[in-house]
């Protein structure tokens, strides 16, 4: 019996092992890396006197986290629900302040205390108590307001274990309700305070005081006093901007950089002037810290609150890097068990570039680039050549030399090669003895193109106008720059990152451009820079004198290999940058799409008489008969995509030719419907002629919608409300068995309407992003990368999404290699390319080709950043890493030696036979 039990145990263990699948340990993070973020700082509490120093933060990305004050590393992070449910209204830390009213110790025998309390959302409002040591929720309660529209502007504050909920009714009154913070039970009825002067733009909450601006005075109410009394405070001048509250001071607001108190029990220092303020303690006395940026220097001024005397130990001025933007003091703290020299004080700043910066002892101790939590565009840039490769490239290029001259003969080419190699040997000798020229900055940083084109510069554009140059292999930030006062366009269009010249045109430097909108006057902004060094080129920042309506890259280049940017302004005039590329815009077609009205318009650009003109040639209305349809997605084809195969071989050996229209764009509209709740329409439009090639309608479906368009196929996902599941619909377009035009495609010749194959599949996940893999020549199989709400990235082969999958297994289907149709798409573990490197709040996936035809580079963006590479058809053009070079060398030597020996023996044998 014991032997049988042991045998059964071994069998069960082997069965369990057979179900496990994982990466090899040496493959983890070898070709990928992840950057984890928390988002733009909203509130922070730094506590250096805790038994474990801590920095608790809440962010605009609905995240609460604990950071290490020494390094800024994330100790734990909790990603809450998305807006509006996860919008953090209040962050209250127990024992943070010297004020005893802010402590939250639990009664004996209960667990209703908290280290940290958060209030989020409004319908319902969630109140949660946290354990900050491990980042877990200890308890939670919620309230559902009667009027969710008014509760959207509600504010909260905490005082003496009571949580107050203030719901404003603008131009009318305030509704104040008090709750026991740990249990959620109401302390009494809701009180209604009449206040006809309150407006959303002029009011704020400062501690227990609700303060509003009315001309040259402040009108405030103490919400916890027994008798509600209107307090009026006169101002010298009418405020130029909005008023802001000061954390830690009850009834004190910032008016045009100065502190103003509406609380008679709270005195302030009127002489202080600063852009931001924070309150804390130093040497067991309350202090007020003001910070501001002057001529690129950050100045921190500190005074005691009781007598307004300056604190010289904490006064400091430091150079603040320009790429951080404008700083705002968020919180600070000083250690108590020091000699009071001020060196133990840490100041935490949030910046307009969405960075978190910690300042200590007059210098930046650490910083976190949280703008990477909102990446809106990405490009993989080729790195420059090394010096030796660049010299060879210049020699072999020969573009500037006349092909008919004598300098192009063999003798001169041979002499140039000898002289070049002599110069290289001389440079190598000088480098060895230490007298050679110093390496360039890019070579010193390791930014040199590799043999397979896998090492690239990852250029990222973020929502707030910050640009990063990141090494795609190591994740190192090589450079960063910040464009202040820029914004995304209207019509739900983001800023654009455009590659005007790649690094393949040696010795010319690569060129990129940022096209955005000026947040002050709404005009266009054009910024051109070198993506390898991050330095401005071609004039750098250019402020345009018109609003941008549409833009496009020119198809051809001038001798400098720069692709011009064609811009259509609000008055339908066209412009080209750089201007010397203007003649190349002749014959271009543009289209515009209004998201709200779902109206499309087409334009033709003509160059004549040294000027450009724009002609309106077509328009299309996709809004329906009542104009309720709105565009929710637009998908065009990747301009760098190469189509390797023009057709598909069928089982009978005939060819079904693909409908490959480079001007085909997919538009998806959605509108509410009385019968079907929501209706989604798909239109495939030729944006040159304006003709609708294909349309399809889905009823009882809604967003989130993701779409990808490539070659002759289209895939998009949506949520089916009827059966409550996520589905993916795929479409393939074919011309038929006869190709209309095998040389040049023309949208103006009215080609035949395509044959449409369509199919839908069920996917057991919520899809957030779709993207196709892309390679340099298009030979490799196409896979679709599916980003899910859980943070996984799934590599789905196209043959599983193929709409031509037969219902039953047939001979023709087997000949084509088609898999029989099954509605459910499998999501095996090995298809998750990010294994356990979850990407929180995944929004977009970007792909780019590498130097290897088999390999595609991938970057996934969201709250986190994940960079990797995929090989849809395996690495057929690359030897494996564990390839045994020694063994193959020994085999080759042995075979070569054996063949020579056998040849010698055979010749001797023939000689002997000849003498017989």
N, C-alpha and C positions, 0 to 999 in steps of 0.2 A: 504493500500500500504506500509506504513512503516513496518508493521509486516511482509509482504512478503519479503521485502528487507533484514530485519534482519535474517529471516529464511534462505534465500538464502546465505547470508554471512556466517552463521553458518555451512551450508551444505558444502560450498566451503572450509572453514577452516578445517572441519573434513576430507574431501577428501585429502587435502594437507598433513595433519598430518599422514594419513594412508600410504602415500608414503615414509615417512621418516624412516630410519633405522640407528641405532647407537649403540655404546656400552653404558652400564650403566656407570654412572660417577664413581662409586667406583671400576670399573674394569680397568680404564685407568692406564696404567703403573704399574699395580699390579703384573703381571707375565712377564713383558717385560721391556726393557729399550733400549735406543738408544744413541750412541755416535757420535757426529757430528765433522767432520774434514775438513781441507782445503787443506792438502797435504804438500809435502816438499817445504820449502820456496825458492823462486827464487829471488824476489825483495821485499823490504819493505821500507816504509817511515814513520818514527815516528815523530809526531808533537805534542809536549807538550804545545806549546804556542797558539794553536788554541782555539777558544772560547769553543770548546768541544774537549779535548785531544783525539788524534786518532792515530791508527797504521794501515796504509793501506798496504796490502800485495798482491803479486801475487805469484802463486805457479806452480810447475812443473805438477800439475794435472789440469792445465787450469782453475784455480779458482782465482777470485779477491774477497777480503773480507776486512771488517773493524773490527779490534780487539780492545778491551778495553785495554789501556796501563796499567791499574791498576791490572787487573786480568787475561788478556789474553782471556776473553770470546768473542765469536763471536757476534758482533752487527748486522751485515748483511753479507750475502754471496751470490755471484752469480756464479753459475757453468756454464762455457762457453761451446762452442762446443768442441768435442773431437779432438785430434790431427789427422791430421796436421792443420785442420782449426782453432782450438782453441789455438794453441801454441802462448803464449804471447811473443812478440818480444820486446815491450817497455812499460814501466810504467812511466808516467810523471804526477807529482802532482803539481798543480798550487800553487804558493806562498810558496812552501816548502823551497826553497833555498833563501839565501840572495841575490843571483844574480838576478837582475831585468829582465834578458833575459828569465827567466823561468816562469814568470807570464803569466797568460792566462785570463785576464779580458775581458769580452765581450764588444763590442762597445755599446754605448747608443742606446736603442731601438731595440736591437737584443738579441737573446738567444744562441749565438754561442760560449760563453765562456764555461769553464769546470773547475770542481774541480780536476778531474783526467782524463787523456787521456791514452788509451791503444791502442796498435797496435798488431793484432794477425793474424796468418796465412800468407800465401804467394800467394795462388791461389784459391780465391781472398784474398787480404790483407784487413782486416777490421779495420777501425779507428773509435773509439768510444769515445765520451765525456760523463763523468759520473757526477752525483750528489752524492757526497760522504756522504751526511747526511742521505739519505734513500736508496742509492744503486741502483738508476735507471739510465738508459741510456737516456741522453738528446738529442743526435744526433749521426748520424752514416753515414759514406761514405766508399766506397770500390774501389779498383782498381784491374784489372785483368792483370797480366803481359803477355807479348807476349811469353816469354820463361819461363814456369813454373819450369823447372829443374834448371836453373840458379837462379831464384827467391827464391828457397828453402833455399839458403844460404844468403839471403838478410838481411841487418841490417838497423836500423832506428835510427835517433837522432833528437832532437827538439832544436831549437834555434831561439829566437826572433819571435815567432809566426809562424815560418816556420818549416815544417816537411820534413826532408831529407830522401830519399829512396836510399840506396846504394846496387847495385846488382853487385857482383864480378863475373868476368869471369876468373877463375884461370889460372895463368901463362900468362894472356893477358892484361886485363884492368878492370877499374871500371866504372860503369854507375851510375851517380848521378842525381836524379830528385828531385826538390823542389816543395812542395805543401803548400798551405795555410792550416794550421792545422784544422781550424774549418769548412772549406767549401769543401776542397778537390780539389780546382782548382789549376792547375799547374801554377807556376810562370814563366815558360819559357820552352825552349826545354831541353832535356836531354843532359848532358855533359858527354863526354867519356874521361876518364883519362887513359892514357897508363901506365901500371904497370906490367911488365913481371915477377916481383919477388914475387907476392902475391900467397900464398898457403893457403889451409884451415887449416892446422895444426899450422902455424906460425904467423897468423895475428889476430888482434883484433881491435875494435873501442874504442877509448878513447876520449870522448867528440866529437870534430869536426875533430880529427886526426885519420887517418887510419894507424896503426902501424904494421910493420912486422919485424920478426927476420931474419937476413941473416948473419950467422956465428957469428962474434964478433961485430956486429953492428946492430942498429935499423934503418930501412928505413921507413919514415913516410911521409904522405901527409896531408896538411890542406885542407879539402874539402870545406870550405866556403871562402877561400881567393880568391881574384880576379885573382891573378896570381898563378897558380899551380906550386909549387916548391918542389922538392924532398929534404927532410931533412934527413941527415945521422948523427946518434949519435953513437959514439964509446963506446964499453963496455970493461971492464977489461978482462972478460972471456966469453966463449960461454955459454949461458943459458942452465941449466940442464933440465928445464921443460918448460911448456908453459907460455906465458906472460898473465897478467890479467890487466884490466883497473881499475881505482879507481874512484868511483862515486864522482862527485863534483870537480874534478881536470881535467882541459882540457889539454890533451896531456901528461898525466902521467900514466905510467904503472909500474906493479910490476914485477921485474926480480930477481928471486932467493931470494925473501923475502925483497928486497930493492926497493926504489922508484927511478925511472929514468924518467926525463922529456925530452920530445922532443919538447916542446914549449918554445921558448926563453923568453916569457912573464910570464912563470909560474916557479917559483923557488921551490925546494923541499929540504927536510932535508936528506942529503945523509947518515947520521949516523944511521938513523932508521933501525931497523931490526924486522920483524914480519911476521907471516903467513898470516894475513889479515889486511886491512886498511879501514878506513872510515873518511870522512871529514865533519865537521860541525862548529858550533860557540859556544863560551863560553866567557862570559863577553864582548860580542860584538866584539870578535876577532876570526878569523878563526883558527881552531885547526885540527891537524891530530892525529887520534887514531890508534894505532897498538895493535893487540892482538895475543897471542900465548899460546900454552899449553906446560908446562915444568914440568915433573915429577908429573903429575896429578893435577897441579895447573894452573889456568888460570891467566895470567898476562896481565894487560891492562896498556899501556904506552901512554901518551898524551904529545904533544909538540905544541907550537904556530907555525903557519905556517910562520909568517913573520920573526921571529928571531931564530926559532928552540929551544927556551927555554922551559924546561919542565914545566908542569902544575902539581904541587904537589897535588892540591885538587882532581884531577881525577885519580892519580896513585893508583892502587889497585891490590891486589892479593887475589884470593879466591880458595878454593878447588872445583874442578869441578868433579861431579860424573862420574864414568867410563862408566855407561850405556848410557850417552849422546853421546859418541864418540868424534870425533875431532871437536872443534868449529871453526866457521868462522864468523867474525864480518860483519854484514850485514848493519846496520844503527844505529844511535844514535841521541839523542837530549837532550838539557838542557833547563830548564825554565829560562826565562829572568828576571822575577820579584822576584828573590831570592837574597840573599846576596852573591852569588857566591862561596859558600863553596863546591860546587860539589855534594852535596847530592841530588840535583834535576835532575841529569843526568841519563838517562836510555839507556842501551846498548842492542841491539837485536842481537842475534846470531842464525845462522842456523848451524846444526851439521851433521856429517856424518851418524848419526843414524836417520836422518830426524826429529829431534826435533827442536822446536822453544823455545829458552831460553831467558828470559829477566833478565838482571843483573842490580842491583841498590844498591848503598851504600855497595858495597863489598860482596854481597850475591845474590843468585838466588831468584828473586822475584816471578816468576812463570815460568812454562814450559808447552808446549803442545806436546803431543806424536803423531806427524803426520805420523809416520811410520805405524800406524794402518789404514791409507788410502790405504795400499797395502798389505793386508793379503793374503798369498798364501797357508796356511795350518792351520788346527784347530783340536783340540782334547778336548773332555770333560773327565776330570779325576775324579774318585771317591775320596772323601775326606777320611781322616783316621778316625778310630773309636775313640770314647771317651775312657777315662781310664777304666771306669767300663765295657763298652762293649768289650774293648780290653782284659780285664782280663777274661771275660766270654768266649770270642773267643779262648783264649789260653787254657782254661780249657776244652772246648768242642772239640777242634781240635784234640789233642792227637796224632798228626802225628809222633812226635819224640819218642813216647813210644811204646815199643814192645807189640803187641796185645796179645801175649801168656804169658806175665808176670803176676804176681799176682797183680801188681799195677792197673790193669784194672778191678778189681772186683768191686762189688757194694759198699762194705764197704769203700774201699779206695776212690771211687768217692764221697761218702757221706761225708767223712772226709775232702776231698779237698774243697767241696762246703761250708761246715761250716767254714773252715779256711779262705776261700776267702771272705765270707760275713763278717766275723769278722774283717778282714783287711779293708774292705770297710767301715764298721761302724767306725773303728778307724780313717780312713782318713777323714770321714765326720766330726767327732768330732773335730779333729785337725784343719780342715778347718774353722769350726764355731768359734773356739776360736782364730784363726789367727796364728796357729803354723804349719799348714799343708804345704806340699810341694807346691811351686809356680806352676801355670799352665804353660804348654808348650807354645811355640810361636804360634803354630797352633791353640791351644784352645783359647789363648788370642785374636787371630784375628777372632775367630768364625768359623774356618775351621774344623768343625766336621760334620761327615756324619749324615744326618737326616734319619727319619724312612722310607721315601718313595724314597730316592735316587734322589731327585730333586735338592738338593744343591750340586754343583760340582765346580771344578776348571776348568775354560776355559783357555786352553793354546793356544796361537796364535803365529804363525811364520810369520814374515813380509819379504818383498822382499829384504831388505837391511841387513838381518841377525839379527834382533832384535826379542827377544822372550818375551812374556808377560804372566803373570799368573793373571787372572782376575776372580773375583767372579761372577758367572753367575746369582746370585740373585740381588745383589746390583750394580754390575758394578765396584766395587772398584779394583784398581790395587794393588795387594798384593806384586808382585815382577816383576822385569824386568831385563834382561841382554842382552848384545850386543856382537856379534861375529864379530870383524873387519876382513876385508880382506877375506870375503867369498862371494860366488856368486852362482847363479843357474847353472845347468849343460848345456852342449850343447844339440843340438837336441830338443830345446824348452822344456826341462824338468826342473821343478822347484825344489828347495830344498825340502827335505822331513822331516817331523816331525813324528817319529815312537814311538809307545808305546811298550816297551819291557817287562814291568811288571806293572800290574795294582795295585791298592791299596787294592785288595781283599785278599791278602795273608799276613795277620797280623802274626807276627810283622814286616815282611819285608817291606821296603819302596818302593813306586812305582818308576819306572825308565823309562825315555824317552831319545830319542837320536835324534840329528839333523845330517843329512847327507847332505853335501854340497861340493862345489868345491872351492879350494883355488884360489883366484883371481890373485895370483902372478905366481904360477907355474902350475896351472891347476890340481894338484893332489887332491885326496879326503880328506875331513875333517870330523871327527866324534866327536861329542860333546855329552856327557852323563850327565844328570842332574836329580835332584829330582823335579818333576813338582809341588809339593805342596809348597816347600820352595824356589825353584829356585837355589839351591846350587849344585855345581858340584859334581858328584859321579863317582865311578868306574874309577878314573883317569882323569875325566873331558875331556879336549880337547886333541884329538889324531890326529896328522898330518900323513896321510897315504903317502906311497912312490909310489903310483900308481894312475892312472886315473880311475875313476869309470865309467863303461859302463852300468851296471844294478845291481839292488839290490832287495832283497826280504826277508820277515820274514820267519823263520823256523816254521814249523807247530807244532812241539813238544817242550817241555821245559825240562830243567834239574831239579834237586831237589830245586834249588833256584828260580824256576818259571820264569826265564828270557828267553824270546824268542830271539834266536840269529839272527843276521843280516847276510844274505848271500850276498856277493858282488862279482860281476864279473868285472874284470878289463879289460883294453884295449887290453891286450895280451891273453884274454880268460882264465885267471887263476882265481880260486875261492878262497875266503877268508871268514872266519866266525869270528864274534865278538859278544860275548867273545869266546876265542879260545877253552875253555873247552866244548863248545857245538858243536864242529866240527863233531863228529860222527853222530849227528842228521841230518846232511845235506845229508846223503846217500839216494839216490833215489829221490832227488829233481829235478824239471824241471824248466828251465828258458827260457824266450824268449826276444828278442830284436827287436825293430822296428826303422828303419831309416825314419825320417819324409820326407826328400827330395826325396829319391829314392823309398819310399814305399816298402821297402824290409824287410821281417820278417825272423828271424832265431831262431831255437829252440835248446836248449842244455840240456844234461842230466848230472847230478852231481853224482859222485860215490866216496865212501870213502873206500879205501883199503890200507893196509900196513901203516896205520897212516897218509895217505896223501889224499888230495882231488884232483880229476881229473874232467875235463869237456870235454864232447864229443858233437860235433855238429851232430845233428840227422836229422834236416829238415830245409828247407828254402822255402819261398813263395814270389813271386814278385807280388805286387798289383799295380804297376805303369803303367800297360797297355803295348801295343806293342811298343809305342814310349817313355815310361818311363816319361810321363808328369804328371801322377797322383801323388799327394802329400797327405800325411796323415794329416788331419786337426783335428781329434778327435779320442781318444781311450777310451773305456769305459769297465771296468771290473766290477765284482760284489763286493759288500761290504764283506770283509772277516768275519765280525762279524754277518752277516745276518743269521737268523734262518728261515727255511721254515716250517710252521706249518702244512699245508695241502699238500699232495702229488698229489691231483687230484681235479677235478672240477665236481660236480654233475650236470648231464644234466636233461632235463625235463622228460625223460623216466626213471629216477632213475639209469641210468648207470653212470659210472665214466670215465671221460676223463683225463688220467694221464698227468701231466706236464712233459715237457722235462727240467729237472733241471741238467744242466751240470756245475759244479763249475769251470771248466777250459775254459768256453766259454767267449771270449773277442770280443767286437765289434770294428771294424776299419772303419773309414769313410775317403774316399779319394775324392779329387776334382781336376779338371783340366779344363782349357779353351777349348772350342770346337768351330770349325768354323761354324757349323750348329746350335748348340743349345746353343751357348754362354758359358754355363757352365754346366758341368756334374758332378753329385755327386753319388758316389758308396758306398754302405754299404756292409761290409763283416762280417760274424760271423765265427770266426776261433777258433777251438780247439787248444789252444797253447801248449798242450802236444803232440798230434799226428801231428799237422800242417795241418789238414784237414779243408777245407772250408765247413761249415755246411749249410750256406745259404748266398745268395748275392742278391742285388737289386740295380737298377739304377734309378736315378731321373734326368731328363733333364730339362734345363732352370731353375735351382735352384742354389742358392749360399748361402754363409754364411751371417749373423751369424748363427752358428749351435750350438745347445746345445743337449746333449744326456744323458740319464739315463738308467741304466741296472740293473735289479733286478729279482730274482727268474727265471721265465720262460718268462718274457716279457721285451720289450724294447720300449722306447719312445724317439723320437728326433724331433727337430723343425728346420725349415729352411725357407728361403724367396723364394717364387715362383715368378720368374721374369715375367712369362707369364701373370699371372693375378694380379701381384703386391700385394701380401698378404703373411702373415706368416701362415704356416701350420705345423701341428704336425702329424707325422705318428707313429702309434703304431703297434707292432708286438708281437704275442704270439706264443710260441712253445709248442707242445704237442707230446707225444709219441704215443698216440692212446688209445684205450680202454683196452689194455693189457700192463702191465708194464714190461720193459725188465729186469730190475734188481732192486728189492725192498730193497736191503740191502746196497751194496757198489757200488758207481759209478766208472767206469773205462773207461778212454778215449782210452785205448789200445785194447779193445775188439770189436771195430767197432760196436757200437750200431746202431740201425736203424735210418735212417734220420727222422727228426721230421716233424710233420704236422704244417704248418705255417698259422696262421690267421693274416691278416693285414688290416689296415684301416687308412684313413687320415681325419683330421679334420681341420677346419678353426678357428683360434684364432684371435680376433681383437686387437692384441697387438704385439709388438716386444719382442721376448723372449730372455733374456740374460742368464738365468740359469735354470736348471732343477735338482731336487733332490727328491728322494723318502723318505717317512717317514719310520723310523725303530724303532722297539720296542724290548724288551728283549727276548721274546719268539716267536714273529712273529704271535701272535694270532690276534692282532688288524688289521683292514682293512688297506690296502695300499692306501695312497694318494700321489699325485705328487705335489710338491711345484714348482710353476712357478714364476720365477723372471722376471719382465718386464723392459723395458727401461725407463718407467716412475717412477720406484722406488717402485712399488707395488709387494707384494708377495701374490700369489693366491694359495689357497689350493684347488686342483682339485681332487675330488674322482675318483678312477680308473674306476668305473662303467660308468663314462661319457667318458673315453678314451678307453674303452674296444673295441677291434677290432671285437668282436663277437656280437656287437649290430645289431639286425636284421633290414633289410630294412623296413619290415612291421611287425606290431604287430601280432605275432603268439602264438598259445597255448604253444609251447615248449619254446619260448622266455619269456612268462609270467611265466612259471614254473621255469625257471632259474633266473628270476628277472632281465632280460636284458631290457634296455631301447631302444625303437625304434631309429634307426639311424637318426640323424639330423647333417648335416655337420658343423654347427656353434656351437662352444662351448660357453656356457653362462659364463659370468664373473660377478656374483652378488656381490653387495657391501659387504655382510656379509662373503664372501669368502676371502676378503683381510685381512690377519692375522696381517698386520701392520697398519691397518686403516689409520690414517693420519701421521704416522711416516715414511715418505718417505725415502728410502735408495738411495741416489744419486750415480750414476755410479755403480749400483749393478753388481757384477761380479760372485760371488759364493754363494752357499747355502750349509751349512754343517748340518747334522743331527746326533743325537746320542740317544740311548735308556736311559731311566731313570729307577728308581726302580719300578715304576708303569708300568704295561703292557699297560695301556691305553694311556700313555703320552710319547711324543717324544720331545726332546730338539732340538732347531733350532737356528742357528746363520747365519745371512746373512751379507756378507762382500762386500765392495765396497769403495767408498769414505767415507761412513758412516758405522757404525757397529750397527746391530740390533739383539738382543737376545730375544727369546720368547720360548713358549712351545705350542704344539698342541696336540689335542686328536682326532684322526680320527674317532674313534668309540665312542666318548664321554667318560666321566670319569665313566665307568661302574664299576670300582673297587674302587671308592672313593665317600664318602658321600659329598653332596653339602655343601658349606660354610654356607648357611643359614639354615642348618638343625637344627630343634628345639629340642635340647637335653632335655630341661626342660619339654616340653610337652610330649615327648616320655617316660621320666622318670616317670612323673605323671601317664601316662596311664599304664605303667608296674606295678607301685606300686598299682594302683587302681585295675588292673586285678588280681594281686597276692593276694591282700587283699580280693577282692571279691571272688576269688576261695577258699580261706581258710574259709571264713565265710560261703559260700554256702556248702562247705564240712562238716563243723560243723553242720549246720542246717539239711543237708541231713542225717547225722548219727543220730541226735536226732529224726528225723522223723522215720527212720528205727527202732530205739529202741522203740519208742512209738507204732509203728505198731506191733512189736514183743510181747508186753505186752497185746495187746488186745485179 
